[in-house]
Amino acid sequence: MTHAHPPNPQHGAPHGHHQEHGTDVQAEILDLDAEVLAEHMAAITAWLPLKTDTRQIVDLGCGTGAGTFALLDRFPDAYVTAVDASAEHLRRLRTKACARGVMERVSTVQADLDDTAWPDLGSPDLVWASASMHHMTRPDRVLRTVHDLLAPGALLAVVELAGFPRFLPEGAPEDRPGLEERCHAATDRHNAEHLPHRGADWGPMLTAAGFTVEGEHPVAVRIEGSRGEAIGRYALGGLRGLRSAAAGTLAPEDLAALDRLIDTGSPHSILRRDDLTMRTERTVWAARRT
């Protein structure tokens, strides 16, 4: 259930059909996402209703590898093919794989999943798509392609997020209460136009693609900021993304308050707050080719 990414104007996809502009910012968010949500990721991979040994896995829209490494931990005999359109994300993933000593269990493939022709990804036992499907221009076509890729009985796991996490408590910041929600409302209007499938119910689309949906598992995430400074860095990256996306629609007073939060040298910096809580919701669908 990885891969929350900062809402910004080029919010095209840190996975799937990614544009390289803004890769470093998005990669940092993806890395923080993996760090903060490691326990939740492990719980989701443990929930998957698998019936056979899982040896060949494809991670579609792998980002910087949060899902890839969670899957390698969950399935110690498995080999993962990590697919993404971003060369930089794949480079980061390979660097991590070398550092963890698992490079022999990972291969990377650079590909645009919106292309009609895909590279040869073999016949995997499990395809994992975390926060990548909603970036697809034609997710119906992508799902049919995945269906045909899988062997009978193999599983597709689709993990999707309701939106970017919230961090500030209600009534914060004190000088502009409700600022975070107003920022999200502004970017939601942008995303409704450019990411129409975000927040969709993927069950009917999976069924239409020929899958049998065997489970739908909602996950509510609430992590107190006191558990680690990564929450503050995650919130900082998210608010910077909101600043970029919503600058043209926010009131000047909101923009000034947001600038104070993302100014790491300011006494009002979000990094100085001790009341942050990461809150988000995600859902995983398990669908089998029968």
ABEGO torsion letter per residue (X at the ends): XBGBBBBBAABAEABEBBBABGAAAAAAAAAAAAAAAAAAAAAAAAABBBABBBABBBBBGAEAGAAAAAAAAABAABBBBBBBABAAAAAAAAAAAAAAGAAAABBBBBBBAABABBBBAEBBABBBBBGAAAABABAAAAAAAAAAABBBGBBBBBBBBAEBBBABBBGOBAABBGAAAAAAAAAAAAAAAABAABGBBAAAAAAAAGBBBABBBBBBBBBBAAAEAAAAAAAAAAAAAAAAAAAAABBAAAAAAAAAAABAABAABAAABAABBBBBBBBBBBBBBX
